[in-house]
Structures are given as structure tokens and as C-alpha cells.
Amino acid sequence: MTPSVRTKTTTKENAMLLLHEELARSHQERLLSESRRQVRAARLVAARRWARRAEAAGRRARAASLAVW
């Protein structure tokens, strides 16, 4: 058989190909969703850390201001 000759694919072969494509697509979507959740969680942790730092800086500033007066 030469490479230019194509064989007919059966309905069963097409169904299996579509099944594998759907499984791959589902897996990729799950990985993307998990990645987005992890990024969102990391941003939330960072935002909380910066909020704590800002609160601490505010407390230090108030204490310094009271110490001057």
C-alpha cells in the first residue's frame, strides 16, 4: 500500500477517535480550571499578606505620630 492510498475509516473507528478527543479535551479543561483556581488562591494569599503589612504600617505610623506629640 502506498502512502497516498487512504483506507476507509469505519464508524467504530470514528467513534473511538471522537471519544479520545473528548477525553483529551475534558482533561485539558480540568487542568486549566485547576490552574486558574491555584492562581486565584495565590492572589488571595498575596492580597491578605499585603493587607496585613498595610495594617502593621498604619499601626506603626499612628504610634510614631503619637510619640511625637
PyMOL Python script that loads the backbone (N, CA, C, O; Angstrom):
from pymol import cmd

cmd.read_pdbstr("""\
ATOM      1  N   MET A   1       0.855  -1.166   0.000  1.00  0.00           N
ATOM      2  CA  MET A   1       0.000   0.000   0.000  1.00  0.00           C
ATOM      3  C   MET A   1       0.906   1.236   0.000  1.00  0.00           C
ATOM      4  O   MET A   1       1.863   1.311   0.770  1.00  0.00           O
ATOM      5  N   THR A   2       0.603   2.178  -0.849  1.00  0.00           N
ATOM      6  CA  THR A   2       1.393   3.406  -0.912  1.00  0.00           C
ATOM      7  C   THR A   2       0.846   4.412   0.083  1.00  0.00           C
ATOM      8  O   THR A   2      -0.319   4.332   0.472  1.00  0.00           O
ATOM      9  N   PRO A   3       1.683   5.365   0.500  1.00  0.00           N
ATOM     10  CA  PRO A   3       1.214   6.352   1.481  1.00  0.00           C
ATOM     11  C   PRO A   3       0.066   7.219   0.984  1.00  0.00           C
ATOM     12  O   PRO A   3      -0.699   7.759   1.783  1.00  0.00           O
ATOM     13  N   SER A   4      -0.058   7.355  -0.342  1.00  0.00           N
ATOM     14  CA  SER A   4      -1.116   8.210  -0.863  1.00  0.00           C
ATOM     15  C   SER A   4      -2.477   7.533  -0.859  1.00  0.00           C
ATOM     16  O   SER A   4      -3.501   8.199  -1.015  1.00  0.00           O
ATOM     17  N   VAL A   5      -2.500   6.218  -0.682  1.00  0.00           N
ATOM     18  CA  VAL A   5      -3.763   5.488  -0.661  1.00  0.00           C
ATOM     19  C   VAL A   5      -4.333   5.552   0.742  1.00  0.00           C
ATOM     20  O   VAL A   5      -3.658   5.209   1.712  1.00  0.00           O
ATOM     21  N   ARG A   6      -5.568   5.990   0.845  1.00  0.00           N
ATOM     22  CA  ARG A   6      -6.226   6.079   2.154  1.00  0.00           C
ATOM     23  C   ARG A   6      -7.204   4.936   2.307  1.00  0.00           C
ATOM     24  O   ARG A   6      -7.872   4.530   1.356  1.00  0.00           O
ATOM     25  N   THR A   7      -7.273   4.429   3.517  1.00  0.00           N
ATOM     26  CA  THR A   7      -8.261   3.396   3.781  1.00  0.00           C
ATOM     27  C   THR A   7      -9.499   4.055   4.360  1.00  0.00           C
ATOM     28  O   THR A   7      -9.424   5.109   4.990  1.00  0.00           O
ATOM     29  N   LYS A   8     -10.609   3.433   4.142  1.00  0.00           N
ATOM     30  CA  LYS A   8     -11.857   3.962   4.699  1.00  0.00           C
ATOM     31  C   LYS A   8     -11.887   3.717   6.197  1.00  0.00           C
ATOM     32  O   LYS A   8     -11.551   2.631   6.669  1.00  0.00           O
ATOM     33  N   THR A   9     -12.289   4.728   6.932  1.00  0.00           N
ATOM     34  CA  THR A   9     -12.428   4.530   8.369  1.00  0.00           C
ATOM     35  C   THR A   9     -13.861   4.110   8.657  1.00  0.00           C
ATOM     36  O   THR A   9     -14.809   4.551   8.008  1.00  0.00           O
ATOM     37  N   THR A  10     -13.978   3.270   9.621  1.00  0.00           N
ATOM     38  CA  THR A  10     -15.296   2.769   9.978  1.00  0.00           C
ATOM     39  C   THR A  10     -15.944   3.697  10.997  1.00  0.00           C
ATOM     40  O   THR A  10     -15.287   4.555  11.588  1.00  0.00           O
ATOM     41  N   THR A  11     -17.214   3.513  11.186  1.00  0.00           N
ATOM     42  CA  THR A  11     -17.956   4.287  12.177  1.00  0.00           C
ATOM     43  C   THR A  11     -17.395   4.045  13.571  1.00  0.00           C
ATOM     44  O   THR A  11     -17.309   4.963  14.387  1.00  0.00           O
ATOM     45  N   LYS A  12     -17.015   2.795  13.835  1.00  0.00           N
ATOM     46  CA  LYS A  12     -16.451   2.462  15.134  1.00  0.00           C
ATOM     47  C   LYS A  12     -15.125   3.193  15.352  1.00  0.00           C
ATOM     48  O   LYS A  12     -14.865   3.705  16.441  1.00  0.00           O
ATOM     49  N   GLU A  13     -14.286   3.238  14.307  1.00  0.00           N
ATOM     50  CA  GLU A  13     -13.014   3.957  14.418  1.00  0.00           C
ATOM     51  C   GLU A  13     -13.249   5.446  14.654  1.00  0.00           C
ATOM     52  O   GLU A  13     -12.568   6.069  15.470  1.00  0.00           O
ATOM     53  N   ASN A  14     -14.212   6.006  13.938  1.00  0.00           N
ATOM     54  CA  ASN A  14     -14.541   7.423  14.133  1.00  0.00           C
ATOM     55  C   ASN A  14     -15.037   7.675  15.551  1.00  0.00           C
ATOM     56  O   ASN A  14     -14.673   8.666  16.182  1.00  0.00           O
ATOM     57  N   ALA A  15     -15.867   6.772  16.037  1.00  0.00           N
ATOM     58  CA  ALA A  15     -16.395   6.928  17.391  1.00  0.00           C
ATOM     59  C   ALA A  15     -15.267   6.875  18.415  1.00  0.00           C
ATOM     60  O   ALA A  15     -15.255   7.653  19.370  1.00  0.00           O
ATOM     61  N   MET A  16     -14.322   5.962  18.220  1.00  0.00           N
ATOM     62  CA  MET A  16     -13.186   5.867  19.144  1.00  0.00           C
ATOM     63  C   MET A  16     -12.326   7.128  19.072  1.00  0.00           C
ATOM     64  O   MET A  16     -11.873   7.630  20.100  1.00  0.00           O
ATOM     65  N   LEU A  17     -12.102   7.636  17.867  1.00  0.00           N
ATOM     66  CA  LEU A  17     -11.314   8.858  17.705  1.00  0.00           C
ATOM     67  C   LEU A  17     -12.002  10.022  18.421  1.00  0.00           C
ATOM     68  O   LEU A  17     -11.353  10.786  19.136  1.00  0.00           O
ATOM     69  N   LEU A  18     -13.303  10.153  18.228  1.00  0.00           N
ATOM     70  CA  LEU A  18     -14.051  11.226  18.883  1.00  0.00           C
ATOM     71  C   LEU A  18     -14.040  11.060  20.397  1.00  0.00           C
ATOM     72  O   LEU A  18     -13.963  12.044  21.132  1.00  0.00           O
ATOM     73  N   LEU A  19     -14.118   9.823  20.862  1.00  0.00           N
ATOM     74  CA  LEU A  19     -14.079   9.561  22.294  1.00  0.00           C
ATOM     75  C   LEU A  19     -12.739  10.012  22.882  1.00  0.00           C
ATOM     76  O   LEU A  19     -12.696  10.659  23.929  1.00  0.00           O
ATOM     77  N   HIS A  20     -11.644   9.662  22.193  1.00  0.00           N
ATOM     78  CA  HIS A  20     -10.326  10.066  22.673  1.00  0.00           C
ATOM     79  C   HIS A  20     -10.160  11.586  22.643  1.00  0.00           C
ATOM     80  O   HIS A  20      -9.570  12.167  23.554  1.00  0.00           O
ATOM     81  N   GLU A  21     -10.677  12.220  21.607  1.00  0.00           N
ATOM     82  CA  GLU A  21     -10.620  13.680  21.531  1.00  0.00           C
ATOM     83  C   GLU A  21     -11.391  14.315  22.679  1.00  0.00           C
ATOM     84  O   GLU A  21     -10.923  15.274  23.293  1.00  0.00           O
ATOM     85  N   GLU A  22     -12.569  13.782  22.966  1.00  0.00           N
ATOM     86  CA  GLU A  22     -13.388  14.317  24.052  1.00  0.00           C
ATOM     87  C   GLU A  22     -12.708  14.118  25.402  1.00  0.00           C
ATOM     88  O   GLU A  22     -12.746  15.007  26.253  1.00  0.00           O
ATOM     89  N   LEU A  23     -12.088  12.961  25.602  1.00  0.00           N
ATOM     90  CA  LEU A  23     -11.359  12.717  26.849  1.00  0.00           C
ATOM     91  C   LEU A  23     -10.187  13.685  26.998  1.00  0.00           C
ATOM     92  O   LEU A  23      -9.956  14.223  28.081  1.00  0.00           O
ATOM     93  N   ALA A  24      -9.457  13.903  25.922  1.00  0.00           N
ATOM     94  CA  ALA A  24      -8.327  14.832  25.959  1.00  0.00           C
ATOM     95  C   ALA A  24      -8.817  16.253  26.247  1.00  0.00           C
ATOM     96  O   ALA A  24      -8.208  16.973  27.037  1.00  0.00           O
ATOM     97  N   ARG A  25      -9.906  16.650  25.612  1.00  0.00           N
ATOM     98  CA  ARG A  25     -10.468  17.986  25.821  1.00  0.00           C
ATOM     99  C   ARG A  25     -10.935  18.156  27.269  1.00  0.00           C
ATOM    100  O   ARG A  25     -10.703  19.195  27.888  1.00  0.00           O
ATOM    101  N   SER A  26     -11.588  17.136  27.794  1.00  0.00           N
ATOM    102  CA  SER A  26     -12.059  17.182  29.172  1.00  0.00           C
ATOM    103  C   SER A  26     -10.886  17.280  30.146  1.00  0.00           C
ATOM    104  O   SER A  26     -10.930  18.046  31.109  1.00  0.00           O
ATOM    105  N   HIS A  27      -9.847  16.502  29.887  1.00  0.00           N
ATOM    106  CA  HIS A  27      -8.660  16.533  30.752  1.00  0.00           C
ATOM    107  C   HIS A  27      -8.005  17.917  30.709  1.00  0.00           C
ATOM    108  O   HIS A  27      -7.614  18.454  31.745  1.00  0.00           O
ATOM    109  N   GLN A  28      -7.888  18.486  29.513  1.00  0.00           N
ATOM    110  CA  GLN A  28      -7.276  19.809  29.367  1.00  0.00           C
ATOM    111  C   GLN A  28      -8.110  20.870  30.095  1.00  0.00           C
ATOM    112  O   GLN A  28      -7.552  21.746  30.755  1.00  0.00           O
ATOM    113  N   GLU A  29      -9.420  20.798  29.981  1.00  0.00           N
ATOM    114  CA  GLU A  29     -10.289  21.756  30.662  1.00  0.00           C
ATOM    115  C   GLU A  29     -10.152  21.644  32.178  1.00  0.00           C
ATOM    116  O   GLU A  29     -10.160  22.650  32.887  1.00  0.00           O
ATOM    117  N   ARG A  30     -10.028  20.410  32.666  1.00  0.00           N
ATOM    118  CA  ARG A  30      -9.862  20.193  34.110  1.00  0.00           C
ATOM    119  C   ARG A  30      -8.541  20.774  34.591  1.00  0.00           C
ATOM    120  O   ARG A  30      -8.485  21.418  35.639  1.00  0.00           O
ATOM    121  N   LEU A  31      -7.479  20.548  33.827  1.00  0.00           N
ATOM    122  CA  LEU A  31      -6.176  21.105  34.199  1.00  0.00           C
ATOM    123  C   LEU A  31      -6.197  22.627  34.185  1.00  0.00           C
ATOM    124  O   LEU A  31      -5.638  23.266  35.077  1.00  0.00           O
ATOM    125  N   LEU A  32      -6.839  23.208  33.177  1.00  0.00           N
ATOM    126  CA  LEU A  32      -6.928  24.663  33.085  1.00  0.00           C
ATOM    127  C   LEU A  32      -7.725  25.230  34.256  1.00  0.00           C
ATOM    128  O   LEU A  32      -7.344  26.247  34.834  1.00  0.00           O
ATOM    129  N   SER A  33      -8.820  24.580  34.603  1.00  0.00           N
ATOM    130  CA  SER A  33      -9.635  25.017  35.725  1.00  0.00           C
ATOM    131  C   SER A  33      -8.848  24.950  37.031  1.00  0.00           C
ATOM    132  O   SER A  33      -8.907  25.871  37.846  1.00  0.00           O
ATOM    133  N   GLU A  34      -8.117  23.864  37.224  1.00  0.00           N
ATOM    134  CA  GLU A  34      -7.307  23.707  38.434  1.00  0.00           C
ATOM    135  C   GLU A  34      -6.219  24.783  38.499  1.00  0.00           C
ATOM    136  O   GLU A  34      -5.944  25.342  39.561  1.00  0.00           O
ATOM    137  N   SER A  35      -5.621  25.055  37.371  1.00  0.00           N
ATOM    138  CA  SER A  35      -4.582  26.084  37.316  1.00  0.00           C
ATOM    139  C   SER A  35      -5.152  27.450  37.667  1.00  0.00           C
ATOM    140  O   SER A  35      -4.531  28.216  38.403  1.00  0.00           O
ATOM    141  N   ARG A  36      -6.327  27.755  37.144  1.00  0.00           N
ATOM    142  CA  ARG A  36      -6.965  29.049  37.452  1.00  0.00           C
ATOM    143  C   ARG A  36      -7.293  29.155  38.936  1.00  0.00           C
ATOM    144  O   ARG A  36      -7.127  30.218  39.533  1.00  0.00           O
ATOM    145  N   ARG A  37      -7.761  28.052  39.540  1.00  0.00           N
ATOM    146  CA  ARG A  37      -8.055  28.061  40.975  1.00  0.00           C
ATOM    147  C   ARG A  37      -6.789  28.321  41.786  1.00  0.00           C
ATOM    148  O   ARG A  37      -6.807  29.074  42.759  1.00  0.00           O
ATOM    149  N   GLN A  38      -5.692  27.690  41.373  1.00  0.00           N
ATOM    150  CA  GLN A  38      -4.433  27.870  42.094  1.00  0.00           C
ATOM    151  C   GLN A  38      -3.927  29.305  41.972  1.00  0.00           C
ATOM    152  O   GLN A  38      -3.424  29.868  42.944  1.00  0.00           O
ATOM    153  N   VAL A  39      -4.054  29.896  40.797  1.00  0.00           N
ATOM    154  CA  VAL A  39      -3.639  31.288  40.603  1.00  0.00           C
ATOM    155  C   VAL A  39      -4.501  32.208  41.465  1.00  0.00           C
ATOM    156  O   VAL A  39      -3.989  33.126  42.106  1.00  0.00           O
ATOM    157  N   ARG A  40      -5.804  31.962  41.476  1.00  0.00           N
ATOM    158  CA  ARG A  40      -6.714  32.783  42.276  1.00  0.00           C
ATOM    159  C   ARG A  40      -6.388  32.657  43.762  1.00  0.00           C
ATOM    160  O   ARG A  40      -6.410  33.650  44.489  1.00  0.00           O
ATOM    161  N   ALA A  41      -6.087  31.445  44.214  1.00  0.00           N
ATOM    162  CA  ALA A  41      -5.734  31.236  45.621  1.00  0.00           C
ATOM    163  C   ALA A  41      -4.432  31.951  45.965  1.00  0.00           C
ATOM    164  O   ALA A  41      -4.322  32.559  47.029  1.00  0.00           O
ATOM    165  N   ALA A  42      -3.449  31.882  45.076  1.00  0.00           N
ATOM    166  CA  ALA A  42      -2.181  32.561  45.326  1.00  0.00           C
ATOM    167  C   ALA A  42      -2.377  34.074  45.399  1.00  0.00           C
ATOM    168  O   ALA A  42      -1.763  34.742  46.231  1.00  0.00           O
ATOM    169  N   ARG A  43      -3.221  34.606  44.538  1.00  0.00           N
ATOM    170  CA  ARG A  43      -3.502  36.056  44.574  1.00  0.00           C
ATOM    171  C   ARG A  43      -4.197  36.446  45.870  1.00  0.00           C
ATOM    172  O   ARG A  43      -3.907  37.497  46.441  1.00  0.00           O
ATOM    173  N   LEU A  44      -5.106  35.609  46.334  1.00  0.00           N
ATOM    174  CA  LEU A  44      -5.807  35.886  47.583  1.00  0.00           C
ATOM    175  C   LEU A  44      -4.827  35.882  48.758  1.00  0.00           C
ATOM    176  O   LEU A  44      -4.892  36.756  49.623  1.00  0.00           O
ATOM    177  N   VAL A  45      -3.935  34.918  48.791  1.00  0.00           N
ATOM    178  CA  VAL A  45      -2.929  34.847  49.854  1.00  0.00           C
ATOM    179  C   VAL A  45      -2.058  36.099  49.824  1.00  0.00           C
ATOM    180  O   VAL A  45      -1.778  36.691  50.867  1.00  0.00           O
ATOM    181  N   ALA A  46      -1.630  36.502  48.622  1.00  0.00           N
ATOM    182  CA  ALA A  46      -0.797  37.699  48.496  1.00  0.00           C
ATOM    183  C   ALA A  46      -1.558  38.950  48.937  1.00  0.00           C
ATOM    184  O   ALA A  46      -0.994  39.813  49.609  1.00  0.00           O
ATOM    185  N   ALA A  47      -2.823  39.050  48.567  1.00  0.00           N
ATOM    186  CA  ALA A  47      -3.622  40.216  48.956  1.00  0.00           C
ATOM    187  C   ALA A  47      -3.775  40.283  50.473  1.00  0.00           C
ATOM    188  O   ALA A  47      -3.694  41.361  51.062  1.00  0.00           O
ATOM    189  N   ARG A  48      -3.995  39.139  51.099  1.00  0.00           N
ATOM    190  CA  ARG A  48      -4.114  39.127  52.561  1.00  0.00           C
ATOM    191  C   ARG A  48      -2.798  39.518  53.222  1.00  0.00           C
ATOM    192  O   ARG A  48      -2.782  40.234  54.224  1.00  0.00           O
ATOM    193  N   ARG A  49      -1.680  39.034  52.643  1.00  0.00           N
ATOM    194  CA  ARG A  49      -0.364  39.375  53.178  1.00  0.00           C
ATOM    195  C   ARG A  49      -0.130  40.885  53.082  1.00  0.00           C
ATOM    196  O   ARG A  49       0.330  41.506  54.039  1.00  0.00           O
ATOM    197  N   TRP A  50      -0.449  41.475  51.918  1.00  0.00           N
ATOM    198  CA  TRP A  50      -0.260  42.923  51.758  1.00  0.00           C
ATOM    199  C   TRP A  50      -1.196  43.713  52.671  1.00  0.00           C
ATOM    200  O   TRP A  50      -0.821  44.776  53.166  1.00  0.00           O
ATOM    201  N   ALA A  51      -2.398  43.209  52.897  1.00  0.00           N
ATOM    202  CA  ALA A  51      -3.324  43.891  53.807  1.00  0.00           C
ATOM    203  C   ALA A  51      -2.767  43.877  55.231  1.00  0.00           C
ATOM    204  O   ALA A  51      -2.847  44.882  55.937  1.00  0.00           O
ATOM    205  N   ARG A  52      -2.207  42.749  55.653  1.00  0.00           N
ATOM    206  CA  ARG A  52      -1.601  42.686  56.991  1.00  0.00           C
ATOM    207  C   ARG A  52      -0.419  43.637  57.099  1.00  0.00           C
ATOM    208  O   ARG A  52      -0.243  44.308  58.116  1.00  0.00           O
ATOM    209  N   ARG A  53       0.384  43.689  56.053  1.00  0.00           N
ATOM    210  CA  ARG A  53       1.530  44.609  56.068  1.00  0.00           C
ATOM    211  C   ARG A  53       1.071  46.063  56.132  1.00  0.00           C
ATOM    212  O   ARG A  53       1.662  46.874  56.846  1.00  0.00           O
ATOM    213  N   ALA A  54       0.021  46.391  55.389  1.00  0.00           N
ATOM    214  CA  ALA A  54      -0.502  47.757  55.401  1.00  0.00           C
ATOM    215  C   ALA A  54      -1.068  48.109  56.775  1.00  0.00           C
ATOM    216  O   ALA A  54      -0.867  49.220  57.267  1.00  0.00           O
ATOM    217  N   GLU A  55      -1.768  47.171  57.388  1.00  0.00           N
ATOM    218  CA  GLU A  55      -2.300  47.418  58.736  1.00  0.00           C
ATOM    219  C   GLU A  55      -1.163  47.629  59.732  1.00  0.00           C
ATOM    220  O   GLU A  55      -1.241  48.520  60.577  1.00  0.00           O
ATOM    221  N   ALA A  56      -0.125  46.831  59.642  1.00  0.00           N
ATOM    222  CA  ALA A  56       1.018  46.979  60.548  1.00  0.00           C
ATOM    223  C   ALA A  56       1.708  48.316  60.319  1.00  0.00           C
ATOM    224  O   ALA A  56       2.111  48.976  61.277  1.00  0.00           O
ATOM    225  N   ALA A  57       1.847  48.721  59.069  1.00  0.00           N
ATOM    226  CA  ALA A  57       2.468  50.013  58.770  1.00  0.00           C
ATOM    227  C   ALA A  57       1.609  51.153  59.322  1.00  0.00           C
ATOM    228  O   ALA A  57       2.133  52.144  59.832  1.00  0.00           O
ATOM    229  N   GLY A  58       0.308  51.006  59.217  1.00  0.00           N
ATOM    230  CA  GLY A  58      -0.595  52.023  59.766  1.00  0.00           C
ATOM    231  C   GLY A  58      -0.470  52.120  61.273  1.00  0.00           C
ATOM    232  O   GLY A  58      -0.465  53.218  61.829  1.00  0.00           O
ATOM    233  N   ARG A  59      -0.367  50.974  61.942  1.00  0.00           N
ATOM    234  CA  ARG A  59      -0.194  50.986  63.394  1.00  0.00           C
ATOM    235  C   ARG A  59       1.127  51.649  63.784  1.00  0.00           C
ATOM    236  O   ARG A  59       1.187  52.421  64.740  1.00  0.00           O
ATOM    237  N   ARG A  60       2.183  51.336  63.031  1.00  0.00           N
ATOM    238  CA  ARG A  60       3.484  51.958  63.323  1.00  0.00           C
ATOM    239  C   ARG A  60       3.429  53.467  63.101  1.00  0.00           C
ATOM    240  O   ARG A  60       3.997  54.232  63.880  1.00  0.00           O
ATOM    241  N   ALA A  61       2.748  53.893  62.041  1.00  0.00           N
ATOM    242  CA  ALA A  61       2.647  55.315  61.766  1.00  0.00           C
ATOM    243  C   ALA A  61       1.870  56.040  62.863  1.00  0.00           C
ATOM    244  O   ALA A  61       2.255  57.131  63.285  1.00  0.00           O
ATOM    245  N   ARG A  62       0.773  55.433  63.324  1.00  0.00           N
ATOM    246  CA  ARG A  62       0.000  56.053  64.397  1.00  0.00           C
ATOM    247  C   ARG A  62       0.825  56.135  65.685  1.00  0.00           C
ATOM    248  O   ARG A  62       0.803  57.142  66.392  1.00  0.00           O
ATOM    249  N   ALA A  63       1.541  55.064  65.967  1.00  0.00           N
ATOM    250  CA  ALA A  63       2.379  55.062  67.184  1.00  0.00           C
ATOM    251  C   ALA A  63       3.465  56.126  67.086  1.00  0.00           C
ATOM    252  O   ALA A  63       3.751  56.813  68.066  1.00  0.00           O
ATOM    253  N   ALA A  64       4.075  56.266  65.906  1.00  0.00           N
ATOM    254  CA  ALA A  64       5.113  57.275  65.713  1.00  0.00           C
ATOM    255  C   ALA A  64       4.519  58.676  65.834  1.00  0.00           C
ATOM    256  O   ALA A  64       5.138  59.575  66.404  1.00  0.00           O
ATOM    257  N   SER A  65       3.330  58.851  65.300  1.00  0.00           N
ATOM    258  CA  SER A  65       2.672  60.165  65.363  1.00  0.00           C
ATOM    259  C   SER A  65       2.349  60.528  66.805  1.00  0.00           C
ATOM    260  O   SER A  65       2.531  61.674  67.214  1.00  0.00           O
ATOM    261  N   LEU A  66       1.869  59.554  67.578  1.00  0.00           N
ATOM    262  CA  LEU A  66       1.570  59.818  68.995  1.00  0.00           C
ATOM    263  C   LEU A  66       2.846  60.075  69.800  1.00  0.00           C
ATOM    264  O   LEU A  66       2.830  60.831  70.772  1.00  0.00           O
ATOM    265  N   ALA A  67       3.933  59.453  69.397  1.00  0.00           N
ATOM    266  CA  ALA A  67       5.190  59.631  70.132  1.00  0.00           C
ATOM    267  C   ALA A  67       5.738  61.045  69.931  1.00  0.00           C
ATOM    268  O   ALA A  67       6.417  61.575  70.810  1.00  0.00           O
ATOM    269  N   VAL A  68       5.453  61.649  68.799  1.00  0.00           N
ATOM    270  CA  VAL A  68       5.942  62.995  68.502  1.00  0.00           C
ATOM    271  C   VAL A  68       5.203  64.018  69.343  1.00  0.00           C
ATOM    272  O   VAL A  68       5.805  64.985  69.811  1.00  0.00           O
ATOM    273  N   TRP A  69       3.942  63.825  69.539  1.00  0.00           N
ATOM    274  CA  TRP A  69       3.136  64.809  70.271  1.00  0.00           C
ATOM    275  C   TRP A  69       3.375  64.607  71.710  1.00  0.00           C
ATOM    276  O   TRP A  69       2.806  65.320  72.537  1.00  0.00           O
TER     277      TRP A  69
END
""", "prot")
cmd.dss("prot")
cmd.show_as("cartoon", "prot")
cmd.util.cbc("prot")
cmd.orient("prot")
